[in-house]
């Protein structure tokens, strides 16, 4: 069985915004001289890039008998049917169809997703919503782990 692993990366526009935050910091520090200007450019860009990287790059993995989504680790035995969501259906599950009790790794910059039912009667979470660029591959990996 081939394990599944995907890292969701932030879009290029977010990195451009990180650079623009650095430029804004540099402009704020412009009246204090060249050295503070350069420090503001470097520090502002670095802080914005760290925030972009940490929020915009979660990992999705199927390892051993678990689905690992960001910081959550869910045993495959507690998962039910997986539903591959195209862009339109994923938008609906992010909005009017969404259940506030659901666990969602939601990244609006990724149009497709996978919705997996939680079958554990002790867990009040009805389903897991995972933004992924490869929902079919993730569903296949979960099915392979379940079958093994």
SVG drawing of the C-alpha trace seen along z (x, -y; Angstrom):
<svg xmlns="http://www.w3.org/2000/svg" viewBox="-27 -61 48 67">
<polyline fill="none" stroke="black" stroke-width="0.4" points="0.0,0.0 1.3,-3.4 0.7,-6.0 -0.8,-9.3 0.9,-12.6 0.1,-16.1 1.2,-19.6 -1.2,-22.4 0.9,-25.4 -0.2,-29.0 -0.9,-30.6 1.8,-32.9 -0.3,-36.0 0.0,-35.4 3.8,-35.5 3.5,-38.8 1.4,-40.1 4.2,-39.1 6.6,-41.2 4.2,-44.1 3.9,-43.9 7.7,-44.3 7.5,-47.3 4.8,-48.8 7.0,-48.4 9.9,-50.0 7.8,-53.0 6.6,-53.4 10.3,-53.5 11.5,-55.7 11.5,-58.9 14.0,-57.3 16.7,-56.7 18.1,-54.1 19.0,-51.4 15.6,-51.3 14.0,-51.2 16.1,-48.2 15.4,-46.6 11.7,-47.1 11.8,-45.7 13.6,-42.5 11.7,-42.0 8.3,-42.8 8.8,-40.5 10.2,-37.7 7.3,-37.9 4.7,-37.9 6.4,-35.0 6.4,-32.9 2.7,-33.6 1.9,-32.7 4.0,-29.5 2.5,-28.3 -1.1,-28.9 -0.9,-28.2 1.0,-24.9 -0.8,-22.2 -0.1,-18.5 -2.6,-15.8 -1.4,-12.2 -2.7,-8.7 -0.2,-6.8 -0.6,-3.5 -4.3,-3.3 -4.9,-7.1 -5.9,-10.1 -3.6,-13.0 -5.1,-16.4 -3.0,-19.3 -2.8,-18.6 -5.7,-16.2 -5.1,-12.4 -8.3,-10.4 -8.2,-6.6 -9.5,-5.2 -11.8,-2.8 -13.8,-5.9 -14.3,-7.1 -17.2,-6.2 -17.9,-6.9 -15.7,-9.4 -17.3,-11.8 -15.2,-13.5 -16.4,-17.1 -15.8,-19.1 -15.4,-22.9 -19.2,-23.6 -20.1,-21.0 -17.1,-21.9 -18.3,-25.5 -21.7,-24.4 -20.2,-22.3 -18.1,-25.3 -21.3,-27.5 -25.0,-26.6 -24.6,-22.8 -21.8,-23.2 -22.4,-21.8 -20.7,-23.9 -19.8,-20.7 -17.7,-19.4 -13.9,-19.3 -12.8,-21.4 -9.3,-21.9 -10.6,-24.6 -8.4,-26.5 -10.5,-28.6 -7.7,-28.8 -8.1,-25.1 -11.4,-24.5 -11.8,-20.7 -12.2,-18.8 -13.0,-15.4 -15.8,-15.0 -15.6,-11.9 -18.3,-10.8 -17.4,-10.1 -19.0,-6.8 -17.8,-6.8 -21.0,-7.1 -19.0,-8.7 -17.8,-11.6 -20.2,-14.5 -18.3,-15.5 -20.5,-14.5 -17.8,-14.6 -14.4,-15.8 -14.0,-18.3 -10.5,-18.4 -9.5,-20.9 -7.2,-18.9 -6.0,-19.2 -6.3,-15.4 -9.5,-14.2 -9.7,-11.0 -6.2,-9.9 -7.0,-10.7 -10.3,-8.7 -8.4,-5.8 -5.8,-5.8 -8.4,-5.7 -10.2,-2.9 -6.9,-1.0 -6.2,-1.4 -9.7,-0.3 -9.4,2.8 -6.0,3.8"/>
</svg>
